[in-house]
Amino acid sequence: MENFKIKTYGKSELALLYFPNALTTQGALNNLNYWISRNADLKRELQDCGMPSLAKNYTPREVALIVTYLGEP
């Protein structure tokens, strides 16, 4: 795999990078959301940078936070 790039990702797109073997896109998204919800510091930082819960994309700043806490996909 090429080096992971910090950029804007669709939530499903990023979830599939973390969970490439998920049976469905929704399953991958559910798993990523679970990981985020279980990490209080990450969840707080994402909220602090103004991430709307219904957003379809992660901004580069949000992706950088996720990678900081969860590692690269």
CHARMM internal coordinates of N, CA and C (Angstrom, degrees):
IC EDIT
DIST 1 N 1 CA 1.4645
DIST 1 CA 1 C 1.5286
ANGL 1 N 1 CA 1 C 108.93
DIST 1 C 2 N 1.3195
ANGL 1 CA 1 C 2 N 115.95
DIHE 1 N 1 CA 1 C 2 N 140.96
DIST 2 N 2 CA 1.4510
ANGL 1 C 2 N 2 CA 120.88
DIHE 1 CA 1 C 2 N 2 CA 176.51
DIST 2 CA 2 C 1.5240
ANGL 2 N 2 CA 2 C 109.54
DIHE 1 C 2 N 2 CA 2 C -65.95
DIST 2 C 3 N 1.3381
ANGL 2 CA 2 C 3 N 115.29
DIHE 2 N 2 CA 2 C 3 N 165.25
DIST 3 N 3 CA 1.4549
ANGL 2 C 3 N 3 CA 118.81
DIHE 2 CA 2 C 3 N 3 CA 176.42
DIST 3 CA 3 C 1.5237
ANGL 3 N 3 CA 3 C 109.49
DIHE 2 C 3 N 3 CA 3 C -60.95
DIST 3 C 4 N 1.3102
ANGL 3 CA 3 C 4 N 115.12
DIHE 3 N 3 CA 3 C 4 N 137.82
DIST 4 N 4 CA 1.4602
ANGL 3 C 4 N 4 CA 120.89
DIHE 3 CA 3 C 4 N 4 CA 179.63
DIST 4 CA 4 C 1.5242
ANGL 4 N 4 CA 4 C 109.24
DIHE 3 C 4 N 4 CA 4 C -68.66
DIST 4 C 5 N 1.3199
ANGL 4 CA 4 C 5 N 117.14
DIHE 4 N 4 CA 4 C 5 N 135.46
DIST 5 N 5 CA 1.4581
ANGL 4 C 5 N 5 CA 122.42
DIHE 4 CA 4 C 5 N 5 CA -179.11
DIST 5 CA 5 C 1.5301
ANGL 5 N 5 CA 5 C 110.05
DIHE 4 C 5 N 5 CA 5 C -108.54
DIST 5 C 6 N 1.3232
ANGL 5 CA 5 C 6 N 114.71
DIHE 5 N 5 CA 5 C 6 N 134.19
DIST 6 N 6 CA 1.4639
ANGL 5 C 6 N 6 CA 120.74
DIHE 5 CA 5 C 6 N 6 CA 174.24
DIST 6 CA 6 C 1.5210
ANGL 6 N 6 CA 6 C 106.50
DIHE 5 C 6 N 6 CA 6 C -80.70
DIST 6 C 7 N 1.3196
ANGL 6 CA 6 C 7 N 116.31
DIHE 6 N 6 CA 6 C 7 N 115.56
DIST 7 N 7 CA 1.4603
ANGL 6 C 7 N 7 CA 123.37
DIHE 6 CA 6 C 7 N 7 CA 179.89
DIST 7 CA 7 C 1.5198
ANGL 7 N 7 CA 7 C 107.12
DIHE 6 C 7 N 7 CA 7 C -160.29
DIST 7 C 8 N 1.3103
ANGL 7 CA 7 C 8 N 117.50
DIHE 7 N 7 CA 7 C 8 N -178.62
DIST 8 N 8 CA 1.4597
ANGL 7 C 8 N 8 CA 121.36
DIHE 7 CA 7 C 8 N 8 CA 174.41
DIST 8 CA 8 C 1.5268
ANGL 8 N 8 CA 8 C 108.95
DIHE 7 C 8 N 8 CA 8 C -71.61
DIST 8 C 9 N 1.3231
ANGL 8 CA 8 C 9 N 116.20
DIHE 8 N 8 CA 8 C 9 N 131.18
DIST 9 N 9 CA 1.4683
ANGL 8 C 9 N 9 CA 122.46
DIHE 8 CA 8 C 9 N 9 CA 176.61
DIST 9 CA 9 C 1.5145
ANGL 9 N 9 CA 9 C 108.73
DIHE 8 C 9 N 9 CA 9 C -128.20
DIST 9 C 10 N 1.3180
ANGL 9 CA 9 C 10 N 116.41
DIHE 9 N 9 CA 9 C 10 N 143.05
DIST 10 N 10 CA 1.4499
ANGL 9 C 10 N 10 CA 119.91
DIHE 9 CA 9 C 10 N 10 CA 167.08
DIST 10 CA 10 C 1.5250
ANGL 10 N 10 CA 10 C 107.42
DIHE 9 C 10 N 10 CA 10 C -64.35
DIST 10 C 11 N 1.3129
ANGL 10 CA 10 C 11 N 117.19
DIHE 10 N 10 CA 10 C 11 N 146.65
DIST 11 N 11 CA 1.4682
ANGL 10 C 11 N 11 CA 119.43
DIHE 10 CA 10 C 11 N 11 CA -178.28
DIST 11 CA 11 C 1.5231
ANGL 11 N 11 CA 11 C 111.46
DIHE 10 C 11 N 11 CA 11 C -57.94
DIST 11 C 12 N 1.3220
ANGL 11 CA 11 C 12 N 117.18
DIHE 11 N 11 CA 11 C 12 N -42.84
DIST 12 N 12 CA 1.4614
ANGL 11 C 12 N 12 CA 120.61
DIHE 11 CA 11 C 12 N 12 CA 179.24
DIST 12 CA 12 C 1.5261
ANGL 12 N 12 CA 12 C 110.96
DIHE 11 C 12 N 12 CA 12 C -66.40
DIST 12 C 13 N 1.3210
ANGL 12 CA 12 C 13 N 116.34
DIHE 12 N 12 CA 12 C 13 N -39.09
DIST 13 N 13 CA 1.4674
ANGL 12 C 13 N 13 CA 121.16
DIHE 12 CA 12 C 13 N 13 CA 179.29
DIST 13 CA 13 C 1.5301
ANGL 13 N 13 CA 13 C 110.61
DIHE 12 C 13 N 13 CA 13 C -60.27
DIST 13 C 14 N 1.3309
ANGL 13 CA 13 C 14 N 116.60
DIHE 13 N 13 CA 13 C 14 N -47.13
DIST 14 N 14 CA 1.4594
ANGL 13 C 14 N 14 CA 119.91
DIHE 13 CA 13 C 14 N 14 CA 179.59
DIST 14 CA 14 C 1.5241
ANGL 14 N 14 CA 14 C 110.67
DIHE 13 C 14 N 14 CA 14 C -66.78
DIST 14 C 15 N 1.3151
ANGL 14 CA 14 C 15 N 116.67
DIHE 14 N 14 CA 14 C 15 N -40.89
DIST 15 N 15 CA 1.4671
ANGL 14 C 15 N 15 CA 120.55
DIHE 14 CA 14 C 15 N 15 CA 179.29
DIST 15 CA 15 C 1.5215
ANGL 15 N 15 CA 15 C 110.77
DIHE 14 C 15 N 15 CA 15 C -58.99
DIST 15 C 16 N 1.3265
ANGL 15 CA 15 C 16 N 117.33
DIHE 15 N 15 CA 15 C 16 N -41.49
DIST 16 N 16 CA 1.4669
ANGL 15 C 16 N 16 CA 120.39
DIHE 15 CA 15 C 16 N 16 CA 179.59
DIST 16 CA 16 C 1.5234
ANGL 16 N 16 CA 16 C 112.17
DIHE 15 C 16 N 16 CA 16 C -68.65
DIST 16 C 17 N 1.3258
ANGL 16 CA 16 C 17 N 117.46
DIHE 16 N 16 CA 16 C 17 N -26.55
DIST 17 N 17 CA 1.4655
ANGL 16 C 17 N 17 CA 119.35
DIHE 16 CA 16 C 17 N 17 CA 174.17
DIST 17 CA 17 C 1.5256
ANGL 17 N 17 CA 17 C 110.64
DIHE 16 C 17 N 17 CA 17 C -68.97
DIST 17 C 18 N 1.3226
ANGL 17 CA 17 C 18 N 116.62
DIHE 17 N 17 CA 17 C 18 N -37.77
DIST 18 N 18 CA 1.4653
ANGL 17 C 18 N 18 CA 120.67
DIHE 17 CA 17 C 18 N 18 CA 177.58
DIST 18 CA 18 C 1.5279
ANGL 18 N 18 CA 18 C 112.26
DIHE 17 C 18 N 18 CA 18 C -76.30
DIST 18 C 19 N 1.3139
ANGL 18 CA 18 C 19 N 116.81
DIHE 18 N 18 CA 18 C 19 N -32.98
DIST 19 N 19 CA 1.4693
ANGL 18 C 19 N 19 CA 121.25
DIHE 18 CA 18 C 19 N 19 CA -176.42
DIST 19 CA 19 C 1.5281
ANGL 19 N 19 CA 19 C 110.32
DIHE 18 C 19 N 19 CA 19 C -128.43
DIST 19 C 20 N 1.3467
ANGL 19 CA 19 C 20 N 116.98
DIHE 19 N 19 CA 19 C 20 N 68.36
DIST 20 N 20 CA 1.4685
ANGL 19 C 20 N 20 CA 119.67
DIHE 19 CA 19 C 20 N 20 CA -175.83
DIST 20 CA 20 C 1.5275
ANGL 20 N 20 CA 20 C 113.91
DIHE 19 C 20 N 20 CA 20 C -66.48
DIST 20 C 21 N 1.3112
ANGL 20 CA 20 C 21 N 117.95
DIHE 20 N 20 CA 20 C 21 N -19.17
DIST 21 N 21 CA 1.4616
ANGL 20 C 21 N 21 CA 121.06
DIHE 20 CA 20 C 21 N 21 CA -178.72
DIST 21 CA 21 C 1.5237
ANGL 21 N 21 CA 21 C 113.36
DIHE 20 C 21 N 21 CA 21 C -97.38
DIST 21 C 22 N 1.3262
ANGL 21 CA 21 C 22 N 116.11
DIHE 21 N 21 CA 21 C 22 N 8.60
DIST 22 N 22 CA 1.4678
ANGL 21 C 22 N 22 CA 119.41
DIHE 21 CA 21 C 22 N 22 CA 177.77
DIST 22 CA 22 C 1.5259
ANGL 22 N 22 CA 22 C 109.04
DIHE 21 C 22 N 22 CA 22 C -62.49
DIST 22 C 23 N 1.3066
ANGL 22 CA 22 C 23 N 116.13
DIHE 22 N 22 CA 22 C 23 N 144.33
DIST 23 N 23 CA 1.4635
ANGL 22 C 23 N 23 CA 120.60
DIHE 22 CA 22 C 23 N 23 CA -178.82
DIST 23 CA 23 C 1.5253
ANGL 23 N 23 CA 23 C 112.29
DIHE 22 C 23 N 23 CA 23 C -69.24
DIST 23 C 24 N 1.3384
ANGL 23 CA 23 C 24 N 116.20
DIHE 23 N 23 CA 23 C 24 N -30.67
DIST 24 N 24 CA 1.4623
ANGL 23 C 24 N 24 CA 120.61
DIHE 23 CA 23 C 24 N 24 CA 179.53
DIST 24 CA 24 C 1.5251
ANGL 24 N 24 CA 24 C 109.45
DIHE 23 C 24 N 24 CA 24 C -138.02
DIST 24 C 25 N 1.3148
ANGL 24 CA 24 C 25 N 115.17
DIHE 24 N 24 CA 24 C 25 N 160.88
DIST 25 N 25 CA 1.4627
ANGL 24 C 25 N 25 CA 120.16
DIHE 24 CA 24 C 25 N 25 CA 175.49
DIST 25 CA 25 C 1.5269
ANGL 25 N 25 CA 25 C 109.56
DIHE 24 C 25 N 25 CA 25 C -62.32
DIST 25 C 26 N 1.3209
ANGL 25 CA 25 C 26 N 116.66
DIHE 25 N 25 CA 25 C 26 N -40.78
DIST 26 N 26 CA 1.4653
ANGL 25 C 26 N 26 CA 120.21
DIHE 25 CA 25 C 26 N 26 CA 179.74
DIST 26 CA 26 C 1.5259
ANGL 26 N 26 CA 26 C 110.76
DIHE 25 C 26 N 26 CA 26 C -63.27
DIST 26 C 27 N 1.3167
ANGL 26 CA 26 C 27 N 117.03
DIHE 26 N 26 CA 26 C 27 N -37.80
DIST 27 N 27 CA 1.4611
ANGL 26 C 27 N 27 CA 120.63
DIHE 26 CA 26 C 27 N 27 CA 177.03
DIST 27 CA 27 C 1.5138
ANGL 27 N 27 CA 27 C 111.57
DIHE 26 C 27 N 27 CA 27 C -62.23
DIST 27 C 28 N 1.3281
ANGL 27 CA 27 C 28 N 116.98
DIHE 27 N 27 CA 27 C 28 N -42.67
DIST 28 N 28 CA 1.4652
ANGL 27 C 28 N 28 CA 120.93
DIHE 27 CA 27 C 28 N 28 CA 177.44
DIST 28 CA 28 C 1.5213
ANGL 28 N 28 CA 28 C 110.33
DIHE 27 C 28 N 28 CA 28 C -63.10
DIST 28 C 29 N 1.3220
ANGL 28 CA 28 C 29 N 116.52
DIHE 28 N 28 CA 28 C 29 N -43.37
DIST 29 N 29 CA 1.4598
ANGL 28 C 29 N 29 CA 121.13
DIHE 28 CA 28 C 29 N 29 CA 179.47
DIST 29 CA 29 C 1.5218
ANGL 29 N 29 CA 29 C 111.22
DIHE 28 C 29 N 29 CA 29 C -64.46
DIST 29 C 30 N 1.3171
ANGL 29 CA 29 C 30 N 117.25
DIHE 29 N 29 CA 29 C 30 N -41.55
DIST 30 N 30 CA 1.4684
ANGL 29 C 30 N 30 CA 120.78
DIHE 29 CA 29 C 30 N 30 CA 176.91
DIST 30 CA 30 C 1.5301
ANGL 30 N 30 CA 30 C 110.65
DIHE 29 C 30 N 30 CA 30 C -60.65
DIST 30 C 31 N 1.3246
ANGL 30 CA 30 C 31 N 117.00
DIHE 30 N 30 CA 30 C 31 N -42.00
DIST 31 N 31 CA 1.4677
ANGL 30 C 31 N 31 CA 120.67
DIHE 30 CA 30 C 31 N 31 CA 179.86
DIST 31 CA 31 C 1.5264
ANGL 31 N 31 CA 31 C 111.29
DIHE 30 C 31 N 31 CA 31 C -64.01
DIST 31 C 32 N 1.3370
ANGL 31 CA 31 C 32 N 116.88
DIHE 31 N 31 CA 31 C 32 N -45.93
DIST 32 N 32 CA 1.4640
ANGL 31 C 32 N 32 CA 119.45
DIHE 31 CA 31 C 32 N 32 CA 179.66
DIST 32 CA 32 C 1.5238
ANGL 32 N 32 CA 32 C 110.37
DIHE 31 C 32 N 32 CA 32 C -63.60
DIST 32 C 33 N 1.3243
ANGL 32 CA 32 C 33 N 117.05
DIHE 32 N 32 CA 32 C 33 N -43.97
DIST 33 N 33 CA 1.4662
ANGL 32 C 33 N 33 CA 119.75
DIHE 32 CA 32 C 33 N 33 CA 178.06
DIST 33 CA 33 C 1.5250
ANGL 33 N 33 CA 33 C 111.23
DIHE 32 C 33 N 33 CA 33 C -60.72
DIST 33 C 34 N 1.3160
ANGL 33 CA 33 C 34 N 117.27
DIHE 33 N 33 CA 33 C 34 N -36.63
DIST 34 N 34 CA 1.4638
ANGL 33 C 34 N 34 CA 121.34
DIHE 33 CA 33 C 34 N 34 CA 177.50
DIST 34 CA 34 C 1.5229
ANGL 34 N 34 CA 34 C 109.97
DIHE 33 C 34 N 34 CA 34 C -64.02
DIST 34 C 35 N 1.3288
ANGL 34 CA 34 C 35 N 116.63
DIHE 34 N 34 CA 34 C 35 N -47.05
DIST 35 N 35 CA 1.4724
ANGL 34 C 35 N 35 CA 119.98
DIHE 34 CA 34 C 35 N 35 CA 179.05
DIST 35 CA 35 C 1.5189
ANGL 35 N 35 CA 35 C 110.80
DIHE 34 C 35 N 35 CA 35 C -58.49
DIST 35 C 36 N 1.3259
ANGL 35 CA 35 C 36 N 116.33
DIHE 35 N 35 CA 35 C 36 N -43.41
DIST 36 N 36 CA 1.4711
ANGL 35 C 36 N 36 CA 120.39
DIHE 35 CA 35 C 36 N 36 CA -179.84
DIST 36 CA 36 C 1.5238
ANGL 36 N 36 CA 36 C 110.01
DIHE 35 C 36 N 36 CA 36 C -65.41
DIST 36 C 37 N 1.3128
ANGL 36 CA 36 C 37 N 117.68
DIHE 36 N 36 CA 36 C 37 N -43.54
DIST 37 N 37 CA 1.4727
ANGL 36 C 37 N 37 CA 120.74
DIHE 36 CA 36 C 37 N 37 CA -177.44
DIST 37 CA 37 C 1.5238
ANGL 37 N 37 CA 37 C 111.84
DIHE 36 C 37 N 37 CA 37 C -66.05
DIST 37 C 38 N 1.3250
ANGL 37 CA 37 C 38 N 117.40
DIHE 37 N 37 CA 37 C 38 N -28.42
DIST 38 N 38 CA 1.4694
ANGL 37 C 38 N 38 CA 121.48
DIHE 37 CA 37 C 38 N 38 CA -179.39
DIST 38 CA 38 C 1.5260
ANGL 38 N 38 CA 38 C 112.74
DIHE 37 C 38 N 38 CA 38 C -82.88
DIST 38 C 39 N 1.3287
ANGL 38 CA 38 C 39 N 117.25
DIHE 38 N 38 CA 38 C 39 N -9.25
DIST 39 N 39 CA 1.4597
ANGL 38 C 39 N 39 CA 121.19
DIHE 38 CA 38 C 39 N 39 CA 179.84
DIST 39 CA 39 C 1.5278
ANGL 39 N 39 CA 39 C 107.65
DIHE 38 C 39 N 39 CA 39 C -108.63
DIST 39 C 40 N 1.3328
ANGL 39 CA 39 C 40 N 115.78
DIHE 39 N 39 CA 39 C 40 N 95.46
DIST 40 N 40 CA 1.4703
ANGL 39 C 40 N 40 CA 121.13
DIHE 39 CA 39 C 40 N 40 CA -172.98
DIST 40 CA 40 C 1.5249
ANGL 40 N 40 CA 40 C 112.16
DIHE 39 C 40 N 40 CA 40 C -59.17
DIST 40 C 41 N 1.3242
ANGL 40 CA 40 C 41 N 117.63
DIHE 40 N 40 CA 40 C 41 N -40.18
DIST 41 N 41 CA 1.4672
ANGL 40 C 41 N 41 CA 120.04
DIHE 40 CA 40 C 41 N 41 CA -179.24
DIST 41 CA 41 C 1.5284
ANGL 41 N 41 CA 41 C 111.17
DIHE 40 C 41 N 41 CA 41 C -65.48
DIST 41 C 42 N 1.3204
ANGL 41 CA 41 C 42 N 116.87
DIHE 41 N 41 CA 41 C 42 N -44.53
DIST 42 N 42 CA 1.4637
ANGL 41 C 42 N 42 CA 120.72
DIHE 41 CA 41 C 42 N 42 CA 178.47
DIST 42 CA 42 C 1.5224
ANGL 42 N 42 CA 42 C 109.94
DIHE 41 C 42 N 42 CA 42 C -63.29
DIST 42 C 43 N 1.3063
ANGL 42 CA 42 C 43 N 116.99
DIHE 42 N 42 CA 42 C 43 N -46.82
DIST 43 N 43 CA 1.4661
ANGL 42 C 43 N 43 CA 121.11
DIHE 42 CA 42 C 43 N 43 CA -179.55
DIST 43 CA 43 C 1.5298
ANGL 43 N 43 CA 43 C 110.72
DIHE 42 C 43 N 43 CA 43 C -58.02
DIST 43 C 44 N 1.3395
ANGL 43 CA 43 C 44 N 116.60
DIHE 43 N 43 CA 43 C 44 N -44.48
DIST 44 N 44 CA 1.4662
ANGL 43 C 44 N 44 CA 121.37
DIHE 43 CA 43 C 44 N 44 CA 179.76
DIST 44 CA 44 C 1.5232
ANGL 44 N 44 CA 44 C 110.85
DIHE 43 C 44 N 44 CA 44 C -63.81
DIST 44 C 45 N 1.3308
ANGL 44 CA 44 C 45 N 117.43
DIHE 44 N 44 CA 44 C 45 N -44.81
DIST 45 N 45 CA 1.4674
ANGL 44 C 45 N 45 CA 120.15
DIHE 44 CA 44 C 45 N 45 CA -178.90
DIST 45 CA 45 C 1.5298
ANGL 45 N 45 CA 45 C 111.45
DIHE 44 C 45 N 45 CA 45 C -65.07
DIST 45 C 46 N 1.3263
ANGL 45 CA 45 C 46 N 117.02
DIHE 45 N 45 CA 45 C 46 N -38.69
DIST 46 N 46 CA 1.4611
ANGL 45 C 46 N 46 CA 119.41
DIHE 45 CA 45 C 46 N 46 CA 176.99
DIST 46 CA 46 C 1.5266
ANGL 46 N 46 CA 46 C 110.53
DIHE 45 C 46 N 46 CA 46 C -63.76
DIST 46 C 47 N 1.3280
ANGL 46 CA 46 C 47 N 116.73
DIHE 46 N 46 CA 46 C 47 N -40.36
DIST 47 N 47 CA 1.4654
ANGL 46 C 47 N 47 CA 120.38
DIHE 46 CA 46 C 47 N 47 CA 177.72
DIST 47 CA 47 C 1.5303
ANGL 47 N 47 CA 47 C 110.58
DIHE 46 C 47 N 47 CA 47 C -66.73
DIST 47 C 48 N 1.3380
ANGL 47 CA 47 C 48 N 116.62
DIHE 47 N 47 CA 47 C 48 N -39.91
DIST 48 N 48 CA 1.4617
ANGL 47 C 48 N 48 CA 121.15
DIHE 47 CA 47 C 48 N 48 CA -179.39
DIST 48 CA 48 C 1.5300
ANGL 48 N 48 CA 48 C 112.68
DIHE 47 C 48 N 48 CA 48 C -63.90
DIST 48 C 49 N 1.3402
ANGL 48 CA 48 C 49 N 117.24
DIHE 48 N 48 CA 48 C 49 N -30.41
DIST 49 N 49 CA 1.4670
ANGL 48 C 49 N 49 CA 118.62
DIHE 48 CA 48 C 49 N 49 CA 179.41
DIST 49 CA 49 C 1.5272
ANGL 49 N 49 CA 49 C 110.90
DIHE 48 C 49 N 49 CA 49 C -87.21
DIST 49 C 50 N 1.3228
ANGL 49 CA 49 C 50 N 117.46
DIHE 49 N 49 CA 49 C 50 N 6.81
DIST 50 N 50 CA 1.4603
ANGL 49 C 50 N 50 CA 122.02
DIHE 49 CA 49 C 50 N 50 CA 171.09
DIST 50 CA 50 C 1.5109
ANGL 50 N 50 CA 50 C 115.74
DIHE 49 C 50 N 50 CA 50 C 86.11
DIST 50 C 51 N 1.3282
ANGL 50 CA 50 C 51 N 118.04
DIHE 50 N 50 CA 50 C 51 N 22.96
DIST 51 N 51 CA 1.4548
ANGL 50 C 51 N 51 CA 120.63
DIHE 50 CA 50 C 51 N 51 CA -179.70
DIST 51 CA 51 C 1.5263
ANGL 51 N 51 CA 51 C 110.25
DIHE 50 C 51 N 51 CA 51 C -66.19
DIST 51 C 52 N 1.3372
ANGL 51 CA 51 C 52 N 118.02
DIHE 51 N 51 CA 51 C 52 N 115.75
DIST 52 N 52 CA 1.4631
ANGL 51 C 52 N 52 CA 119.16
DIHE 51 CA 51 C 52 N 52 CA 175.48
DIST 52 CA 52 C 1.5308
ANGL 52 N 52 CA 52 C 109.83
DIHE 51 C 52 N 52 CA 52 C -72.56
DIST 52 C 53 N 1.3037
ANGL 52 CA 52 C 53 N 117.07
DIHE 52 N 52 CA 52 C 53 N 138.15
DIST 53 N 53 CA 1.4631
ANGL 52 C 53 N 53 CA 120.46
DIHE 52 CA 52 C 53 N 53 CA -174.79
DIST 53 CA 53 C 1.5246
ANGL 53 N 53 CA 53 C 112.49
DIHE 52 C 53 N 53 CA 53 C -64.75
DIST 53 C 54 N 1.3213
ANGL 53 CA 53 C 54 N 117.94
DIHE 53 N 53 CA 53 C 54 N -25.24
DIST 54 N 54 CA 1.4618
ANGL 53 C 54 N 54 CA 120.54
DIHE 53 CA 53 C 54 N 54 CA -178.31
DIST 54 CA 54 C 1.5306
ANGL 54 N 54 CA 54 C 113.26
DIHE 53 C 54 N 54 CA 54 C -97.35
DIST 54 C 55 N 1.3235
ANGL 54 CA 54 C 55 N 117.43
DIHE 54 N 54 CA 54 C 55 N 7.74
DIST 55 N 55 CA 1.4630
ANGL 54 C 55 N 55 CA 120.53
DIHE 54 CA 54 C 55 N 55 CA 179.36
DIST 55 CA 55 C 1.5244
ANGL 55 N 55 CA 55 C 110.32
DIHE 54 C 55 N 55 CA 55 C -61.77
DIST 55 C 56 N 1.3071
ANGL 55 CA 55 C 56 N 116.80
DIHE 55 N 55 CA 55 C 56 N 147.29
DIST 56 N 56 CA 1.4629
ANGL 55 C 56 N 56 CA 122.41
DIHE 55 CA 55 C 56 N 56 CA 179.93
DIST 56 CA 56 C 1.5295
ANGL 56 N 56 CA 56 C 112.34
DIHE 55 C 56 N 56 CA 56 C -90.38
DIST 56 C 57 N 1.3453
ANGL 56 CA 56 C 57 N 116.16
DIHE 56 N 56 CA 56 C 57 N -15.96
DIST 57 N 57 CA 1.4579
ANGL 56 C 57 N 57 CA 121.25
DIHE 56 CA 56 C 57 N 57 CA -175.71
DIST 57 CA 57 C 1.5214
ANGL 57 N 57 CA 57 C 111.58
DIHE 56 C 57 N 57 CA 57 C -129.26
DIST 57 C 58 N 1.3198
ANGL 57 CA 57 C 58 N 114.24
DIHE 57 N 57 CA 57 C 58 N 156.64
DIST 58 N 58 CA 1.4600
ANGL 57 C 58 N 58 CA 121.64
DIHE 57 CA 57 C 58 N 58 CA 168.13
DIST 58 CA 58 C 1.5209
ANGL 58 N 58 CA 58 C 107.39
DIHE 57 C 58 N 58 CA 58 C -101.10
DIST 58 C 59 N 1.3225
ANGL 58 CA 58 C 59 N 116.36
DIHE 58 N 58 CA 58 C 59 N 131.83
DIST 59 N 59 CA 1.4598
ANGL 58 C 59 N 59 CA 120.82
DIHE 58 CA 58 C 59 N 59 CA 176.27
DIST 59 CA 59 C 1.5312
ANGL 59 N 59 CA 59 C 108.78
DIHE 58 C 59 N 59 CA 59 C -74.31
DIST 59 C 60 N 1.3317
ANGL 59 CA 59 C 60 N 117.45
DIHE 59 N 59 CA 59 C 60 N 165.08
DIST 60 N 60 CA 1.4662
ANGL 59 C 60 N 60 CA 118.62
DIHE 59 CA 59 C 60 N 60 CA 176.34
DIST 60 CA 60 C 1.5363
ANGL 60 N 60 CA 60 C 112.85
DIHE 59 C 60 N 60 CA 60 C -55.79
DIST 60 C 61 N 1.3116
ANGL 60 CA 60 C 61 N 116.98
DIHE 60 N 60 CA 60 C 61 N -37.62
DIST 61 N 61 CA 1.4726
ANGL 60 C 61 N 61 CA 120.21
DIHE 60 CA 60 C 61 N 61 CA 178.43
DIST 61 CA 61 C 1.5322
ANGL 61 N 61 CA 61 C 111.05
DIHE 60 C 61 N 61 CA 61 C -63.20
DIST 61 C 62 N 1.3182
ANGL 61 CA 61 C 62 N 116.67
DIHE 61 N 61 CA 61 C 62 N -43.29
DIST 62 N 62 CA 1.4654
ANGL 61 C 62 N 62 CA 120.87
DIHE 61 CA 61 C 62 N 62 CA 179.26
DIST 62 CA 62 C 1.5211
ANGL 62 N 62 CA 62 C 111.19
DIHE 61 C 62 N 62 CA 62 C -67.06
DIST 62 C 63 N 1.3359
ANGL 62 CA 62 C 63 N 116.81
DIHE 62 N 62 CA 62 C 63 N -40.17
DIST 63 N 63 CA 1.4652
ANGL 62 C 63 N 63 CA 120.79
DIHE 62 CA 62 C 63 N 63 CA 177.41
DIST 63 CA 63 C 1.5274
ANGL 63 N 63 CA 63 C 109.55
DIHE 62 C 63 N 63 CA 63 C -62.03
DIST 63 C 64 N 1.3309
ANGL 63 CA 63 C 64 N 116.86
DIHE 63 N 63 CA 63 C 64 N -42.57
DIST 64 N 64 CA 1.4655
ANGL 63 C 64 N 64 CA 120.33
DIHE 63 CA 63 C 64 N 64 CA 179.06
DIST 64 CA 64 C 1.5282
ANGL 64 N 64 CA 64 C 110.98
DIHE 63 C 64 N 64 CA 64 C -60.54
DIST 64 C 65 N 1.3239
ANGL 64 CA 64 C 65 N 117.35
DIHE 64 N 64 CA 64 C 65 N -40.25
DIST 65 N 65 CA 1.4691
ANGL 64 C 65 N 65 CA 120.53
DIHE 64 CA 64 C 65 N 65 CA 177.28
DIST 65 CA 65 C 1.5106
ANGL 65 N 65 CA 65 C 111.18
DIHE 64 C 65 N 65 CA 65 C -64.39
DIST 65 C 66 N 1.3251
ANGL 65 CA 65 C 66 N 117.02
DIHE 65 N 65 CA 65 C 66 N -44.33
DIST 66 N 66 CA 1.4575
ANGL 65 C 66 N 66 CA 120.64
DIHE 65 CA 65 C 66 N 66 CA -179.70
DIST 66 CA 66 C 1.5255
ANGL 66 N 66 CA 66 C 110.35
DIHE 65 C 66 N 66 CA 66 C -61.32
DIST 66 C 67 N 1.3295
ANGL 66 CA 66 C 67 N 116.76
DIHE 66 N 66 CA 66 C 67 N -43.64
DIST 67 N 67 CA 1.4661
ANGL 66 C 67 N 67 CA 120.66
DIHE 66 CA 66 C 67 N 67 CA 179.81
DIST 67 CA 67 C 1.5220
ANGL 67 N 67 CA 67 C 110.42
DIHE 66 C 67 N 67 CA 67 C -66.80
DIST 67 C 68 N 1.3194
ANGL 67 CA 67 C 68 N 117.45
DIHE 67 N 67 CA 67 C 68 N -36.26
DIST 68 N 68 CA 1.4726
ANGL 67 C 68 N 68 CA 119.86
DIHE 67 CA 67 C 68 N 68 CA 178.12
DIST 68 CA 68 C 1.5178
ANGL 68 N 68 CA 68 C 110.97
DIHE 67 C 68 N 68 CA 68 C -60.51
DIST 68 C 69 N 1.3155
ANGL 68 CA 68 C 69 N 117.13
DIHE 68 N 68 CA 68 C 69 N -42.43
DIST 69 N 69 CA 1.4583
ANGL 68 C 69 N 69 CA 121.13
DIHE 68 CA 68 C 69 N 69 CA -176.17
DIST 69 CA 69 C 1.5342
ANGL 69 N 69 CA 69 C 113.78
DIHE 68 C 69 N 69 CA 69 C -87.31
DIST 69 C 70 N 1.3221
ANGL 69 CA 69 C 70 N 117.37
DIHE 69 N 69 CA 69 C 70 N -34.94
DIST 70 N 70 CA 1.4669
ANGL 69 C 70 N 70 CA 120.13
DIHE 69 CA 69 C 70 N 70 CA -173.70
DIST 70 CA 70 C 1.5276
ANGL 70 N 70 CA 70 C 113.09
DIHE 69 C 70 N 70 CA 70 C -106.49
DIST 70 C 71 N 1.3245
ANGL 70 CA 70 C 71 N 117.06
DIHE 70 N 70 CA 70 C 71 N -10.11
DIST 71 N 71 CA 1.4558
ANGL 70 C 71 N 71 CA 120.31
DIHE 70 CA 70 C 71 N 71 CA -175.29
DIST 71 CA 71 C 1.5208
ANGL 71 N 71 CA 71 C 110.19
DIHE 70 C 71 N 71 CA 71 C 85.22
DIST 71 C 72 N 1.3229
ANGL 71 CA 71 C 72 N 115.97
DIHE 71 N 71 CA 71 C 72 N 171.67
DIST 72 N 72 CA 1.4592
ANGL 71 C 72 N 72 CA 119.84
DIHE 71 CA 71 C 72 N 72 CA 178.30
DIST 72 CA 72 C 1.5171
ANGL 72 N 72 CA 72 C 109.71
DIHE 71 C 72 N 72 CA 72 C -73.35
DIST 72 C 73 N 1.3376
ANGL 72 CA 72 C 73 N 115.76
DIHE 72 N 72 CA 72 C 73 N 147.45
DIST 73 N 73 CA 1.4759
ANGL 72 C 73 N 73 CA 118.01
DIHE 72 CA 72 C 73 N 73 CA 177.18
DIST 73 CA 73 C 1.5139
ANGL 73 N 73 CA 73 C 111.74
DIHE 72 C 73 N 73 CA 73 C -67.83
END
COOR INIT
IC SEED 1 N 1 CA 1 C
IC BUILD
